Amino acid sequence: MVNRKDLDPSTGPAAAYGARLRRMREERGWKQEDLAARGSYSGKHISAVETARKSPTLKFSRELDSAFGLLGRAESFEREWRRMRDGVLLEGFPEYVHYERQAVEIRMFDVGIVPGLFQTEEYAEALAAFSVERGSVTVDQAAQRLDVLRERQRLLEKDRPPLCFAVLDESCLRQMVGGPRVMAAQLDRIIQLAARPHTYVHVAPFSLGERRPSHMPLTILTLADRSLLAYTEAQARGTVVREGPTLSYLNATYHRAVAEALSPADSLTVIKDLRKGML
């Protein structure tokens, strides 16, 4: 075949995914255009995924599963995509995401960065671009992390979303990410979320000083059976805590954060005042 690129599945997960896609397509005697006709992606896009020039997405993988009859099966492309995705996330975070999907209540305390569930696309892209710039992730890995974030954020758009309580250290609101335009839109997003009946936003002001209850981000999930689960992050990894004295301590730490923070009404005033100074 003319201009056919040889594929080496051993060079990485994306290459293995692409090689498998090509093999299954050719086993059926399909050209890339034939597969494209069974979904919403072009033959050119399929070629790019097969040769690992583009990373697959969840939507792309589900369309492949539909075309190849693999929906819900252990060998599905969606499961392969999730394994690839988990490989680019902070250690411990994939386990947390699994439980986050099941949560009926999410309580967050964040420092420095707006929590992922609240981030705008542009804010998240600015963070991802910096991670690429400093060499901590590749362009493809950054794109996969953004895909994970978009999937997580759909939790807040459900007909019955989980109750969401967010305590934002003032640094989350003042630390400039992506420039004034991006930050202005990000503050608008927080204001919009705070107006929803299932979302409560508190600001922990700088004036707390040494009374700030934690210097690390912390999330407490309440699951449908009313059990609790905590998630914390350090520089190198994330940790899920499901029981014992550490869970009790982290839960108490979150309650102290709420007690020390401003009320939702006063918090909203702070955020709106900051927004006025942006643009």
DRENVOSE-150223 format. One record per residue: x, y, z negated of N, C-alpha, C, CB in turn; residue number from 1; residue in three letters. Coordinates in steps of 0.05 Angstrom, whole numbers, always signed. Each point is the difference from the previous one (the first is absolute). Glycine has a CB too. Layout:
<dokes>
DOKE	X	Y	Z	X	Y	Z	X	Y	Z	X	Y	Z	NUM	ALA
...
</dokes>
This chain:
<dokes>
DOKE	+17	-24	+0	-17	+24	+0	+18	+25	+0	-37	-25	-24	1	MET
DOKE	+29	+46	+38	+15	+24	+2	-2	+16	-25	-7	+1	+50	2	VAL
DOKE	+29	+10	-60	+1	+17	-23	-11	-13	-26	-4	+38	+31	3	ASN
DOKE	+5	-64	-32	-10	-14	-24	+22	+1	-21	-29	-30	+28	4	ARG
DOKE	+22	+40	-51	+19	+3	-22	-1	-26	-17	-6	+50	+0	5	LYS
DOKE	+29	-62	-4	+2	-23	-18	-5	+9	-29	+32	-23	+32	6	ASP
DOKE	-46	+6	-47	-7	+6	-27	+15	-18	-19	-45	+16	+14	7	LEU
DOKE	+56	-5	-35	+14	-16	-21	-15	+3	-26	+44	+6	+23	8	ASP
DOKE	-61	-25	-30	-17	+3	-25	+17	+3	-25	-34	-27	+22	9	PRO
DOKE	+60	+19	-21	+16	+0	-24	+10	+28	-7	+14	-46	+10	10	SER
DOKE	-19	+66	+7	+11	+27	-5	-17	+15	-20	+19	+0	+46	11	THR
DOKE	-43	-10	-53	-16	+14	-19	-29	-7	+2	+32	+37	+1	12	GLY
DOKE	-49	-29	-21	-28	-6	+0	-15	+10	+24	+2	+0	-49	13	PRO
DOKE	+4	+25	+58	-14	+11	+23	+6	-16	+25	+2	+45	-21	14	ALA
DOKE	+24	-54	+24	+7	-16	+23	-13	-27	+0	+44	+24	+2	15	ALA
DOKE	-46	-36	-26	-14	-26	-3	-29	+3	+7	+33	-14	-35	16	ALA
DOKE	-46	+35	+26	-28	+5	+6	-4	+3	+30	-6	+23	-45	17	TYR
DOKE	+24	-7	+58	-2	+4	+29	+4	-25	+16	+15	+46	-8	18	GLY
DOKE	+5	-62	-1	+6	-25	+15	-24	-19	-2	+49	+6	-10	19	ALA
DOKE	-61	-7	-14	-23	-18	-3	-23	+9	+17	+15	-10	-47	20	ARG
DOKE	-20	+37	+48	-21	+11	+16	+4	-8	+29	-6	+38	-32	21	LEU
DOKE	+31	-34	+43	+5	-7	+28	-4	-29	+5	+33	+37	+2	22	ARG
DOKE	-23	-54	-21	-3	-29	+4	-30	-8	+2	+44	-8	-24	23	ARG
DOKE	-60	+18	+5	-28	-8	+0	-15	+11	+24	+2	-1	-50	24	MET
DOKE	+6	+25	+59	-13	+11	+24	+7	-16	+24	+2	+45	-20	25	ARG
DOKE	+23	-53	+23	+8	-14	+24	-10	-29	+0	+41	+29	+2	26	GLU
DOKE	-44	-41	-26	-12	-27	-2	-28	+0	+12	+28	-9	-41	27	GLU
DOKE	-42	+31	+40	-27	+2	+11	+0	+9	+29	-16	+9	-46	28	ARG
DOKE	+40	-4	+56	+1	+10	+28	-9	+28	+4	-7	-46	+13	29	GLY
DOKE	+8	+62	-35	-10	+28	+1	+24	+18	+6	-37	-10	-32	30	TRP
DOKE	+31	+30	+49	+19	+23	+3	-7	+20	-23	+5	-7	+51	31	LYS
DOKE	+13	+26	-54	-5	+20	-21	-26	+15	+5	+49	+4	-6	32	GLN
DOKE	-55	+0	+32	-25	+14	+7	-24	-17	-7	+24	+25	+37	33	GLU
DOKE	-22	-52	-34	-22	-17	-7	-6	+1	-30	+13	-30	+37	34	ASP
DOKE	+8	+31	-53	-4	+3	-29	-11	+27	-7	+37	-32	-9	35	LEU
DOKE	-27	+53	+23	-10	+27	-4	-30	+2	+5	+45	+18	+13	36	ALA
DOKE	-55	-33	+6	-28	+1	+7	-18	-11	-22	+12	-4	+48	37	ALA
DOKE	+1	-11	-67	-15	-12	-22	+0	+18	-25	+11	-45	+18	38	ARG
DOKE	+0	+69	-16	+1	+17	-23	+2	+29	+9	+22	-36	-27	39	GLY
DOKE	-12	+53	+9	+1	+29	+6	+28	+11	+6	-40	+4	-29	40	SER
DOKE	+60	-22	+29	+27	+8	+5	+8	-5	+29	+12	-9	-48	41	TYR
DOKE	+6	+25	+59	+8	-2	+28	+21	-23	+2	-9	+49	+8	42	SER
DOKE	+13	-57	+17	+21	-20	+5	+27	+11	-7	-28	-19	+36	43	GLY
DOKE	+32	+45	-31	+26	+13	-7	+5	-1	-30	-5	+30	+40	44	LYS
DOKE	-16	-26	-56	+3	-1	-29	+6	-28	-9	-32	+38	-5	45	HIS
DOKE	+19	-58	+17	+5	-28	-7	+29	-7	+7	-48	-12	+8	46	ILE
DOKE	+58	+21	+14	+28	-4	+8	+19	+11	-21	-13	+1	+49	47	SER
DOKE	+6	+23	-58	+18	+14	-20	+0	-16	-26	-10	+44	+21	48	ALA
DOKE	-12	-56	-29	-1	-16	-25	+16	-26	+4	-45	+21	-13	49	VAL
DOKE	+41	-33	+36	+14	-25	+6	+30	+3	-1	-38	-14	+28	50	GLU
DOKE	+48	+37	-19	+29	+5	+0	+10	+16	-24	-3	-2	+50	51	THR
DOKE	-15	+4	-70	+7	+13	-25	+7	+30	+3	+16	-44	-17	52	ALA
DOKE	-25	+56	+39	+3	+29	+3	-21	+16	-15	+21	-8	+45	53	ARG
DOKE	-43	-5	-51	-21	+11	-17	-7	-20	-21	-18	+27	+38	54	LYS
DOKE	+12	-17	-62	-8	-18	-22	-30	-6	+2	+36	+19	-29	55	SER
DOKE	-44	-43	+23	-29	-7	+0	-14	+14	-23	+10	-44	+22	56	PRO
DOKE	-35	+48	-20	-16	+12	-21	-21	-21	-9	+7	+47	+18	57	THR
DOKE	-22	-40	-39	-21	-18	-9	-22	-3	+21	+9	+14	-48	58	LEU
DOKE	-17	+9	+60	-21	-1	+21	+9	-17	+24	-16	+46	-15	59	LYS
DOKE	+41	-42	+23	+11	-15	+23	+0	-30	-7	+29	+39	+14	60	PHE
DOKE	-20	-46	-38	+1	-28	-8	-28	-13	-1	+41	+10	-26	61	SER
DOKE	-60	+5	+17	-28	-11	-1	-11	-4	+28	-7	+23	-44	62	ARG
DOKE	+14	-5	+63	-9	-4	+27	+13	-25	+13	-7	+50	+4	63	GLU
DOKE	+32	-55	-11	+14	-24	+10	-14	-25	-11	+44	+25	+3	64	LEU
DOKE	-50	-24	-29	-14	-23	-12	-27	-5	+13	+24	+10	-43	65	ASP
DOKE	-38	+11	+50	-25	-4	+14	+4	-12	+27	-19	+39	-25	66	SER
DOKE	+39	-29	+40	+5	-10	+27	+10	-29	-1	+11	+46	+14	67	ALA
DOKE	+6	-53	-33	+11	-27	-2	-16	-20	-17	+44	+21	+7	68	PHE
DOKE	-66	-12	-19	-16	-17	-16	+13	-7	-27	-19	-18	+41	69	GLY
DOKE	+33	+38	-53	+15	-5	-25	-12	+14	-24	+40	-7	+28	70	LEU
DOKE	-63	+20	-25	-11	+16	-22	-4	-17	-25	-23	+29	+34	71	LEU
DOKE	+34	-20	-56	-3	-13	-26	+17	-25	-4	-45	+18	+1	72	GLY
DOKE	+62	-25	+19	+16	-24	-2	+27	+6	-12	-24	-19	+39	73	ARG
DOKE	+37	-2	-51	+25	+4	-13	+22	+10	+19	-13	-36	-32	74	ALA
DOKE	+11	+29	+58	+20	+8	+19	-7	+25	+15	+12	-48	+5	75	GLU
DOKE	-31	+64	-16	-9	+24	+14	+22	+21	+2	-46	-10	-16	76	SER
DOKE	+43	+27	+36	+19	+22	+3	-4	+20	-23	+0	-6	+50	77	PHE
DOKE	-24	+8	-60	-4	+19	-22	+16	-9	-24	-46	+10	+16	78	GLU
DOKE	+47	-35	-23	+16	-10	-22	+30	+5	+5	-35	-34	-11	79	ARG
DOKE	+43	+30	+36	+29	+6	+7	+6	+29	-4	+0	-39	+33	80	GLU
DOKE	-19	+56	-24	+4	+29	-3	+2	+7	-30	-25	+9	+43	81	TRP
DOKE	+8	-21	-60	+1	+7	-28	+27	-9	-13	-50	-5	-2	82	ARG
DOKE	+61	-18	+11	+26	-8	-10	+22	+19	+9	-15	-48	+1	83	ARG
DOKE	+13	+58	+24	+19	+20	+9	-3	+26	-16	-2	-19	+46	84	MET
DOKE	-22	+27	-50	-5	+25	-16	+11	-2	-28	-41	+7	+27	85	ARG
DOKE	+37	-30	-40	+9	-3	-27	+30	+2	-2	-40	-28	-10	86	ASP
DOKE	+54	+21	+32	+29	+1	+0	+11	+28	+0	-1	-43	+23	87	GLY
DOKE	-15	+63	-17	+11	+28	+1	-10	+16	-23	+2	-3	+50	88	VAL
DOKE	-17	-9	-68	-11	+14	-23	+18	-4	-25	-47	-5	+19	89	LEU
DOKE	+45	+23	-37	+15	-3	-25	-7	-26	-14	+2	+50	-5	90	LEU
DOKE	+19	-63	-5	-5	-26	-14	-21	+4	-22	+47	-14	+10	91	GLU
DOKE	-67	-4	-10	-22	+2	-20	-24	+14	+11	+34	+0	-35	92	GLY
DOKE	-31	+18	+55	-22	+15	+10	-21	-17	+14	+30	+39	+3	93	PHE
DOKE	-23	-58	+14	-20	-16	+13	-19	-14	-19	+32	-7	+37	94	PRO
DOKE	-21	-2	-60	-17	-13	-20	-20	+21	-11	+37	-32	-12	95	GLU
DOKE	-27	+56	+7	-18	+21	-10	-22	+6	+21	+38	+20	-26	96	TYR
DOKE	-31	-17	+51	-20	+6	+21	-22	-22	+0	+35	+24	+27	97	VAL
DOKE	-27	-49	-31	-20	-22	+0	-21	+6	-22	+36	-33	+16	98	HIS
DOKE	-27	+41	-40	-19	+5	-21	-15	+27	+4	+30	-26	-31	99	TYR
DOKE	-17	+45	+43	-13	+26	+4	-25	-3	+17	+45	+22	-3	100	GLU
DOKE	-45	-40	+22	-23	-5	+17	-24	-10	-16	+30	-10	+38	101	ARG
DOKE	-24	-2	-61	-22	-12	-17	-9	+18	-23	+19	-45	+12	102	GLN
DOKE	-5	+68	-15	-5	+16	-23	-27	+14	+1	+49	+7	-4	103	ALA
DOKE	-62	-4	-19	-24	+16	-3	+6	+27	-12	-27	-42	-5	104	VAL
DOKE	+51	+44	-6	+9	+26	-11	+30	+2	+3	-38	+1	-33	105	GLU
DOKE	+47	+22	+43	+29	+5	+4	+7	+25	-16	+0	-21	+47	106	ILE
DOKE	+20	+19	-65	+9	+23	-16	+29	+4	+7	-34	-9	-37	107	ARG
DOKE	+41	+33	+46	+27	+6	+10	+13	+23	-16	-13	-17	+46	108	MET
DOKE	+38	+15	-51	+16	+22	-10	+24	+2	+19	-15	-5	-49	109	PHE
DOKE	+19	+28	+62	+22	+3	+19	+17	+24	-6	-28	-23	+34	110	ASP
DOKE	+53	+21	-27	+20	+21	-5	+14	+6	+27	+6	-13	-49	111	VAL
DOKE	-5	+38	+57	+16	+8	+23	-13	-3	+27	+38	-12	-27	112	GLY
DOKE	-52	-10	+31	-12	-6	+26	-30	-6	-4	+44	-19	+17	113	ILE
DOKE	-60	+30	+1	-29	-5	+0	-5	-31	+3	-10	+47	+19	114	VAL
DOKE	-7	-59	-34	-4	-29	+2	-9	-8	+28	-12	-2	-48	115	PRO
DOKE	+20	-21	+57	-5	-9	+27	-29	+1	+8	+39	-28	-4	116	GLY
DOKE	-57	+20	-14	-28	+0	+7	-11	+28	+7	-5	-40	-30	117	LEU
DOKE	+18	+60	+20	-8	+28	+4	+14	+14	+23	-11	+2	-48	118	PHE
DOKE	+32	-14	+59	+17	+13	+20	-14	+5	+27	+40	-20	-23	119	GLN
DOKE	-35	+43	+35	-8	+4	+27	+19	-15	+19	-21	+45	-12	120	THR
DOKE	+13	-48	+37	+17	-13	+19	+26	+15	+3	-40	-18	+25	121	GLU
DOKE	+39	+44	-23	+24	+17	+5	+19	-1	-24	-27	+30	+30	122	GLU
DOKE	+16	-30	-54	+16	-1	-24	+15	-27	-1	-33	+30	-25	123	TYR
DOKE	+18	-52	+30	+12	-27	+0	+21	-2	+22	-43	-19	-18	124	ALA
DOKE	+38	+30	+41	+20	-1	+22	+25	+15	-7	-38	-4	+33	125	GLU
DOKE	+35	+27	-47	+24	+15	-8	+17	-16	-19	-25	+43	+6	126	ALA
DOKE	+13	-57	-25	+15	-17	-18	+13	-23	+14	-32	+12	-36	127	LEU
DOKE	+18	-24	+55	+11	-22	+16	+23	+9	+17	-45	-22	+0	128	ALA
DOKE	+43	+46	+12	+21	+10	+17	+26	+5	-16	-34	+22	+30	129	ALA
DOKE	+31	-13	-55	+23	+4	-17	+13	-26	-7	-20	+42	-18	130	PHE
DOKE	+4	-63	+13	+11	-26	-6	+16	-11	+23	-39	-9	-30	131	SER
DOKE	+30	+14	+55	+15	-8	+24	+26	+16	+1	-43	-12	+24	132	VAL
DOKE	+41	+39	-28	+23	+17	+2	+22	-8	-19	-30	+37	+13	133	GLU
DOKE	+23	-45	-37	+21	-8	-20	+8	-29	+3	-18	+34	-31	134	ARG
DOKE	+6	-48	+50	+9	-27	+6	-11	-22	-18	+40	+20	+17	135	GLY
DOKE	-60	-14	-33	-11	-20	-18	-19	-19	+15	+4	+31	-38	136	SER
DOKE	-16	-22	+60	-17	-17	+16	+5	+6	+30	-35	-3	-37	137	VAL
DOKE	+27	-15	+54	+2	+6	+29	-26	+14	+9	+30	-41	+7	138	THR
DOKE	-30	+50	+18	-24	+13	+10	-24	-20	+0	+29	+30	+29	139	VAL
DOKE	-24	-55	-21	-21	-20	+0	-10	-6	-28	+19	-19	+42	140	ASP
DOKE	-1	+17	-61	-8	-5	-27	-17	+23	-12	+41	-28	-6	141	GLN
DOKE	-33	+52	+13	-16	+24	-9	-28	-1	+12	+42	+27	-4	142	ALA
DOKE	-44	-35	+29	-26	-2	+13	-17	-22	-14	+20	+15	+44	143	ALA
DOKE	-8	-37	-52	-14	-21	-13	-10	+9	-28	+27	-34	+25	144	GLN
DOKE	-11	+50	-38	-8	+10	-27	-24	+19	+4	+47	-4	-17	145	ARG
DOKE	-47	+20	+38	-23	+17	+5	-25	-16	+6	+31	+36	+17	146	LEU
DOKE	-28	-58	-3	-23	-17	+6	-12	-11	-26	+20	-13	+44	147	ASP
DOKE	-2	+5	-63	-9	-10	-26	-15	+21	-15	+39	-31	-1	148	VAL
DOKE	-29	+56	+2	-13	+22	-14	-28	+5	+11	+45	+20	-9	149	LEU
DOKE	-47	-20	+36	-27	+5	+12	-19	-21	-8	+22	+22	+39	150	ARG
DOKE	-13	-47	-40	-18	-22	-9	-8	+4	-29	+23	-31	+33	151	GLU
DOKE	-4	+39	-50	-7	+4	-28	-20	+22	-4	+45	-16	-12	152	ARG
DOKE	-42	+38	+27	-17	+23	-3	-29	-6	+8	+39	+29	+9	153	GLN
DOKE	-44	-50	+6	-28	-7	+6	-16	-7	-25	+16	-16	+45	154	ARG
DOKE	-2	+9	-66	-14	-5	-26	-18	+23	-8	+38	-29	-14	155	LEU
DOKE	-28	+53	+18	-15	+24	-9	-23	+7	+19	+42	+17	-20	156	LEU
DOKE	-44	-30	+43	-21	+6	+19	-22	-21	+0	+34	+23	+28	157	GLU
DOKE	-31	-43	-46	-21	-21	-2	-26	+12	-9	+35	-34	-9	158	LYS
DOKE	-57	+20	+15	-26	+9	-10	-1	+1	-31	-22	-20	+40	159	ASP
DOKE	+36	+2	-52	+2	+0	-30	+30	-1	-7	-45	-23	-6	160	ARG
DOKE	+58	+46	+7	+29	+1	-5	+5	-4	-30	+7	+31	+39	161	PRO
DOKE	+17	-39	-46	+7	-2	-29	+0	+27	-13	+27	-41	+10	162	PRO
DOKE	-33	+42	-35	+5	+25	-15	+29	+6	+0	-40	-9	-30	163	LEU
DOKE	+47	+34	+35	+28	+8	+3	+6	+24	-18	+0	-18	+47	164	CYS
DOKE	+19	+14	-66	+9	+21	-18	+29	+5	+6	-34	-13	-36	165	PHE
DOKE	+41	+38	+42	+28	+7	+7	+10	+22	-18	-8	-14	+48	166	ALA
DOKE	+30	+9	-62	+13	+20	-15	+25	+8	+16	-17	-17	-45	167	VAL
DOKE	+18	+41	+56	+22	+9	+17	+18	+19	-16	-29	-5	+41	168	LEU
DOKE	+54	-3	-45	+19	+18	-11	+1	+25	+18	+27	-38	-22	169	ASP
DOKE	-23	+61	+11	+0	+25	+16	+20	-1	+22	-15	+25	-40	170	GLU
DOKE	+37	-41	+36	+20	-3	+21	-11	-12	+26	+34	-5	-36	171	SER
DOKE	-55	-11	+34	-13	-12	+24	-11	+22	+18	-12	-41	-26	172	CYS
DOKE	+2	+63	+13	-13	+21	+15	+19	+21	+9	-40	-8	-27	173	LEU
DOKE	+63	+11	+13	+18	+22	+7	+24	-9	+17	-13	+21	-42	174	ARG
DOKE	+19	-47	+41	+23	-9	+16	-8	+1	+30	+16	-30	-38	175	GLN
DOKE	-1	+45	+53	-6	+5	+28	+7	-25	+17	+7	+50	-6	176	MET
DOKE	-27	-62	+19	+5	-23	+18	-11	+8	+27	-3	-34	-38	177	VAL
DOKE	+20	+34	+58	-9	+5	+27	-4	+30	+7	-21	-44	-2	178	GLY
DOKE	+25	+62	-17	-3	+28	+5	-27	+10	-9	+30	-4	+39	179	GLY
DOKE	-34	+31	-39	-25	+12	-10	-25	-9	+13	+27	+39	-10	180	PRO
DOKE	-27	-43	+36	-24	-9	+14	-9	-27	-10	+13	+27	+41	181	ARG
DOKE	+6	-46	-42	-6	-27	-9	-9	+0	-29	+33	-18	+32	182	VAL
DOKE	-20	+34	-49	-8	+1	-28	-28	+13	-4	+49	+3	-13	183	MET
DOKE	-55	+17	+29	-26	+13	-2	-22	-20	+7	+20	+44	+13	184	ALA
DOKE	-16	-60	+8	-19	-21	+7	-2	-21	-22	+9	+9	+49	185	ALA
DOKE	+14	-15	-61	+0	-20	-21	-16	+9	-25	+45	-16	+17	186	GLN
DOKE	-41	+41	-24	-16	+11	-23	-30	+1	+7	+40	+27	-14	187	LEU
DOKE	-46	-21	+39	-28	+0	+9	-12	-29	-4	+9	+38	+34	188	ASP
DOKE	+7	-57	-27	-9	-28	-2	-5	-7	-29	+26	-12	+40	189	ARG
DOKE	-9	+20	-58	-4	-6	-29	-26	+14	-10	+50	-5	-6	190	ILE
DOKE	-54	+30	+15	-24	+15	-8	-25	-14	+10	+26	+43	+2	191	ILE
DOKE	-25	-53	+23	-23	-15	+11	-5	-25	-15	+10	+18	+45	192	GLN
DOKE	+11	-33	-52	-4	-25	-15	-11	+5	-28	+38	-20	+26	193	LEU
DOKE	-28	+42	-38	-10	+7	-27	-29	+6	-1	+45	+17	-10	194	ALA
DOKE	-56	-9	+33	-29	+6	+1	-18	-25	+3	+12	+44	+20	195	ALA
DOKE	+1	-67	-16	-16	-24	+3	-9	-11	-27	+26	-10	+42	196	ARG
DOKE	-49	-4	-43	-10	-9	-25	+16	-23	-13	-44	+13	+16	197	PRO
DOKE	+61	-27	+0	+15	-22	-11	+29	+7	-6	-30	-30	+25	198	HIS
DOKE	+38	+55	-22	+28	+8	-3	+3	+23	-20	+8	-15	+48	199	THR
DOKE	+11	+12	-66	+5	+20	-20	+30	+7	+0	-38	-18	-28	200	TYR
DOKE	+44	+43	+30	+28	+9	+2	+7	+18	-24	-2	-2	+51	201	VAL
DOKE	+24	-5	-64	+12	+16	-22	+28	+9	+8	-28	-25	-35	202	HIS
DOKE	+35	+49	+27	+27	+9	+4	+15	+0	-27	-15	+29	+40	203	VAL
DOKE	+38	-41	-41	+17	+1	-24	+20	+23	+5	-4	-50	-10	204	ALA
DOKE	+0	+74	-3	+16	+23	+6	+29	-2	-10	-42	+27	-2	205	PRO
DOKE	+59	-11	+14	+28	+1	-9	+2	+7	-29	+15	+12	+46	206	PHE
DOKE	-34	+4	-56	+1	+9	-28	-1	-23	-20	-22	+42	+15	207	SER
DOKE	+15	-66	-6	+0	-23	-19	+28	-4	-11	-38	-21	+25	208	LEU
DOKE	+58	+27	-8	+28	-4	-9	+5	-29	-9	+2	+48	-13	209	GLY
DOKE	+9	-50	-11	+7	-27	-11	-25	-17	-6	+41	+20	-19	210	GLU
DOKE	-65	-8	+20	-24	-16	-5	-10	-16	+24	-13	+35	-33	211	ARG
DOKE	+27	-31	+56	-8	-17	+23	+4	-29	-9	+14	+36	+34	212	ARG
DOKE	-35	-52	-31	+1	-27	-11	+18	-20	+16	-46	+8	-16	213	PRO
DOKE	+53	-1	+41	+16	-19	+15	+15	+16	+22	-32	-38	-9	214	SER
DOKE	+55	+28	+16	+16	+12	+22	+0	-18	+25	+29	+23	-34	215	HIS
DOKE	-46	-44	+33	-2	-18	+22	-30	-2	+9	+41	-27	-16	216	MET
DOKE	-46	+22	+42	-28	-4	+8	-11	-25	-13	+9	+22	+44	217	PRO
DOKE	-35	-21	-49	-14	-22	-13	-28	-3	+10	+28	+7	-41	218	LEU
DOKE	-36	-31	+47	-28	-5	+8	-12	-23	-17	+11	+15	+47	219	THR
DOKE	-35	-11	-56	-15	-20	-15	-24	-8	+17	+15	+18	-45	220	ILE
DOKE	-19	-43	+51	-23	-10	+15	-19	-14	-19	+28	-5	+42	221	LEU
DOKE	-53	+9	-38	-21	-16	-13	-13	-18	+21	-8	+35	-36	222	THR
DOKE	+9	-61	+32	-11	-18	+20	-29	-6	-7	+45	-20	+8	223	LEU
DOKE	-58	+5	+10	-29	-5	-3	-7	-14	-26	-4	-2	+50	224	ALA
DOKE	+22	-15	-60	-5	-14	-25	+8	+16	-24	+7	-42	+24	225	ASP
DOKE	-1	+68	-20	+7	+20	-21	+28	-5	-10	-47	+3	-13	226	ARG
DOKE	+62	-21	+24	+28	-3	-8	+17	+24	+11	-5	-51	-1	227	SER
DOKE	+27	+56	-13	+17	+22	+8	+26	-10	+12	-20	+28	-36	228	LEU
DOKE	+32	-11	+53	+26	-6	+12	+14	+27	+3	-18	-42	+25	229	LEU
DOKE	+44	+42	-31	+16	+25	+2	+21	-3	+22	-9	+11	-49	230	ALA
DOKE	+16	+11	+62	+21	+0	+19	+18	+24	-4	-29	-24	+33	231	TYR
DOKE	+55	+20	-35	+19	+22	-3	+22	-4	+21	-10	+5	-50	232	THR
DOKE	+24	+17	+55	+22	-1	+20	+25	+13	-12	-33	+2	+38	233	GLU
DOKE	+56	-15	-33	+26	+12	-4	+12	+5	+28	+6	-23	-46	234	ALA
DOKE	+19	+30	+47	+12	+7	+26	+1	-25	+18	+27	+36	-22	235	GLN
DOKE	-21	-59	+11	+6	-23	+17	-24	-19	+3	+46	+4	-15	236	ALA
DOKE	-66	-3	-2	-21	-20	+2	-25	+9	-15	+34	-36	+4	237	ARG
DOKE	-56	+23	+2	-25	+5	-15	-6	-25	-17	-17	+30	+37	238	GLY
DOKE	+2	-26	-58	-5	-21	-19	-30	-1	-6	+46	+4	-20	239	THR
DOKE	-58	-28	+23	-28	-4	-8	-1	-13	-27	-14	-5	+48	240	VAL
DOKE	-1	+16	-67	-3	-10	-27	-29	-8	-4	+39	+29	-17	241	VAL
DOKE	-44	-54	+10	-27	-10	-2	-9	-6	-28	+6	-19	+45	242	ARG
DOKE	+13	+18	-64	-8	-7	-28	+22	+7	-19	-29	-37	+17	243	GLU
DOKE	+22	+35	-43	+20	+3	-21	+3	+28	-10	+23	-38	+20	244	GLY
DOKE	-4	+43	-38	+4	+26	-12	+8	+22	+19	+13	-24	-41	245	PRO
DOKE	+1	+16	+63	+8	+20	+19	-25	+12	+14	+44	-24	+7	246	THR
DOKE	-63	+7	+0	-25	+10	+12	-14	+19	-19	-4	-42	+27	247	LEU
DOKE	+2	+35	-53	-13	+17	-20	+15	+26	-2	-15	-40	-25	248	SER
DOKE	+41	+40	+26	+16	+24	-2	-5	+18	+24	+35	-24	-27	249	TYR
DOKE	-35	+13	+51	-4	+16	+24	-29	+11	+1	+34	-28	+24	250	LEU
DOKE	-53	+12	-33	-28	+10	+0	-2	+24	-19	-17	-46	+11	251	ASN
DOKE	+30	+44	-35	+0	+22	-19	+14	+24	+12	-2	-33	-38	252	ALA
DOKE	+23	+29	+52	+15	+22	+13	-18	+15	+19	+43	-26	-5	253	THR
DOKE	-59	+11	+20	-18	+14	+19	-20	+17	-16	+6	-38	+34	254	TYR
DOKE	-17	+27	-55	-20	+15	-16	+12	+25	-11	-24	-43	-11	255	HIS
DOKE	+50	+42	+3	+13	+24	-10	+3	+20	+22	+25	-27	-34	256	ARG
DOKE	-19	+18	+58	+2	+18	+23	-26	+15	+5	+34	-30	+20	257	ALA
DOKE	-57	+16	-22	-26	+13	+4	-5	+20	-23	-17	-41	+24	258	VAL
DOKE	+24	+33	-48	-5	+17	-24	+16	+26	+2	-10	-40	-27	259	ALA
DOKE	+34	+39	+37	+18	+23	+1	-6	+18	+25	+35	-26	-24	260	GLU
DOKE	-47	+14	+45	-4	+14	+25	-24	+20	-2	+18	-39	+24	261	ALA
DOKE	-20	+56	-4	-22	+19	+2	-25	-14	+7	+31	+36	+14	262	LEU
DOKE	-54	-24	-21	-26	-12	+8	-3	+1	+30	-20	+15	-43	263	SER
DOKE	+2	-31	+55	-4	+1	+29	-6	+28	+10	-16	-47	-2	264	PRO
DOKE	-1	+62	-13	-7	+27	+9	+24	+18	+0	-46	-7	-17	265	ALA
DOKE	+62	+7	-5	+24	+17	-1	+21	-9	+20	-10	+8	-49	266	ASP
DOKE	+11	-34	+53	+19	-11	+20	-6	+10	+28	+6	-41	-29	267	SER
DOKE	-32	+41	+35	-8	+9	+27	+7	+29	+4	-38	-34	+0	268	LEU
DOKE	+35	+50	-21	+7	+28	+2	+30	+3	+6	-37	+12	-33	269	THR
DOKE	+54	-27	+19	+29	+1	+5	+6	-8	+29	+9	-12	-48	270	VAL
DOKE	-22	-9	+58	+6	-9	+27	-9	+21	+21	-5	-48	-15	271	ILE
DOKE	-19	+60	+10	-10	+20	+19	+18	+25	+0	-47	-17	-7	272	LYS
DOKE	+57	+24	-17	+18	+24	-1	+26	-6	+15	-20	+13	-44	273	ASP
DOKE	+31	-37	+41	+24	-7	+15	-6	+0	+30	+16	-28	-39	274	LEU
DOKE	-39	+18	+46	-8	-1	+29	-1	+28	+12	-26	-42	-9	275	ARG
DOKE	+16	+62	-6	-1	+27	+10	+27	+11	+7	-41	+7	-27	276	LYS
DOKE	+61	-16	+12	+27	+11	+5	+15	-14	+23	+1	+12	-47	277	GLY
DOKE	-13	-33	+58	+14	-15	+21	-1	+14	+27	-11	-42	-25	278	MET
DOKE	-13	+47	+35	-3	+12	+27	-23	+20	-1	+17	-42	+22	279	LEU
</dokes>
